Structure formats: C-alpha cells, structure tokens
Amino acid sequence: MTTVLQLRAVGRTHGSGGSEVVALAAVDLEVAAGEVVSVMGHSGSGKTTLLALAGGLDAATTGEVLVEGTSLTSMSRGERAALRRRSIGYLFQELNLLPALTAAENVALPRELDGASARAARREALEALAALELDGVADRFPDDLSGGQQQRVAIARALIGERRLLLADEPTGALDTVAGEGVLRLLRARADAGAAVVLVTHEPTHAAWADRVVFLRDGRVVDESRPRAGATR
Amino acid sequence: MSIKHGLLALLSEGPRYGYELRSSFEARTGGAWPLNAGQVYTTLGRLERDGLVTQEGTDDEGHLYYALNDAGRAELQAWFDAPVERTPPPRDELAIKLALATGLAGIDLAAVVQRQRSATLATLQALTQQKATALDAEHPGPLVVLDALLSAADAEARFLDVFDARTASRPNHRGDR
C-alpha cells in the first residue's frame, strides 16, 4: 500500500530554556492509502499538534513530515499552500465557514482557488452536499443553518475534490450519535476508496472506526491497538 | 430469564418448532449469545410444564410445533412491562484488579491501564467492523445487540480514563514514563 503520510521522529517544542514545553517528542507514524488511523490521548497529549504538523499548518521543531513522499520542509510556501488545497482535507473543531458565502459557495471555494471553473466547482459542491443530505440548503448562508448542518457543510468542503489525506479533529462535534456515525462512515468510505485518514478523538467509539488506534501520552506514542483477530470484516 | 422470554417473544409471531426458534433467535440478536439445541428443547419443555406454551402437533417432516397460549402471552407482556433488573451487579474483574492494584507496591498502574485500554479499543474496533455490516442488514436486531456491546466497551474505556485521571498523582503511578 502507498504511504500517504509519514512522520519521521517529529517533535514540536514551544518556548525555550526553562519555559520550554514539549508538545510532541520524536513521533514516528505512517498512514497508508486506504487506512484510517485514530489518535487518542488526554488533552495536552499532543493529538492536535500532531494533526497540525501533518497538515502543514504548523512546522516541526525536529524531524520531518512527508506527504506523498515529499517533505513539507523542503517545499516553498506556495507549494505547501497548493498541497494543502489540493491534497489535504481538514475537518477541525472550528468550522471556519465564511459567513458571506452560501453553503455551496463555501464548499466550492477550495476547487475554485485551485483553478476549477465556477460551474464545475458548483457542480462538485452540490454533489458533495448531496452526499451529506444537504441538497436543500445549498443556497443558504451559514447563519441560517443549524449547528449540525454547518458541521456537515464543513465536512463537504473537506471532502470535495481528490483529497488523498483527510485530517479530522473531533469531526462529529455538534452532531448527535446517529448523525455523527454517518460522518464516521463517510470517512471510512473515503479511506476504502483510497484516501488516508487521520482521526483525532477522545471518543472510544469514534476511534473504533479506525484500522489502527495510536495512543499519545505527553507527546509520545505509548501504544497502538488493532481490531482483535477473528473479527468479521 | 432471557432464553425463556426470548422464545416466548418469537412464539408470539406464530407456532414454531425447536430448530426454527434457535435459528431465528440468532438471526434476530446477531449471534452474540448463540443457543445450543439442548437449551432450546429444555426451555420449551419447561415452558410447556409451566403451562405457557402448548404443543401443536407435527408437520410432514416430523417437526414438533409449539404455540404460545394465553398464560404465555401474559408472561411475555409482563416481561416487556418490567425493567430488566441488574442487581446485584456481576463481579467485575477489571474493577477488582484496579482496586487492588492501587494499593500494591511494584505495580505500574499506568502500564496496566494502557494495556487494558488497548485491549478494550481492540474490542470496540472489532465490534464496530461488525456494526458497519449490520447497519446495512435487513433486520435491526443484530445492530441493537452490537450497540449494547459497544456501549459496554465504551463505558469500560471511559472508566479507564476516569481511573487514570483519579490516580495520576498517586506515588505508584508511573504516569511520566
């Protein structure tokens, strides 16, 4: 299987000297196409730092992050931005929907920034919204949507296009159990279709949708679990 | 108990013979608690003795049919009407193990908890894989059972988090490894 994301001895330290805080210490992690890897740990264990580094939103202090074989540190700012736009889908706790754009426009934006025609971007956006049962609200503004609908719009935006790496941080936040399960199934389906997915969560039942669960403690990987042998699949 | 009432519930849909009851019990509950033929026939015998079911004769292939009678219907209704009692709780090995571990020198509590957490997550992962299939299945019964088993494993994982947080500052807790 193709490795999509690779962390090699990645560390992230904030501050220096006596006030130095190690958020992540020499973490190795590989995520292949078709795989969902969940990252669990207490608050402050380094989960969100790991995700930010993997997505090129933060720079590692030591080690290197490779996405599809290319080191993020070797890229220019422009190259990194293009990679983030094209290849990486982000589902974070903050939805960051633009209030002046409709749901469909929010979802289409990354495709338009990437050079797709407005018409093609809108068509893709409508498909992505339909997959999340949001067909009816495509032309509404975020403020006119419920929390759960906003969440799903953000998810549609993260999934649009050919994203090969999906990075999710507690992606089911505002959704009830059954709707949240729908999101996890969607991530699972994306992985089954060839994407690599990293899912940061403190919910055991969410982490359980992953092929592997990696446990972080004080910025280090302390353990890993896979489904018990003999499980039906 | 669940076998007795499970069979009464299935018989409320119409007369059935033993093997039929055994397979529909599994089809409806997902096979987490399979019944053996002996349990089914023994239970049917007791239900008949207690006047809750009646023999309905055999078909051409020699299957002996049982049917629910009025007393059986009343018993089944009473089961659905009453909450399931779970007291006293069954002995919980994990709770006992951790309770004892907190007082013992030389036990690395953090490691004990992490090994358990990893095993619990592995169980959750396996159940979730079965659930992914059950979500698309025709009958919702197996999904209901998987949700119950998932909730129990989820509760265990949460209990470990609570335990971890509560004991984090204890002297024999090597949380800073």
Interface residues (C-beta under 8 A of the other chain):
Chain A: M40 H42 R185 R188 P204 T205 A207 A208 W209 A210 D211 V213 F215 R217 D218 V222 D223 E224 S225 R226 P227 R228 G230 A231 T232 R233
Chain B: Q114 R115 R117 S118 A119 T120 L121 A122 T123 L124 Q125 A126 L127 T128 Q129 Q130 A132 T133 L135 L150 A153 D154 A157 R158 D161 D164 A165 G175 D176 R177
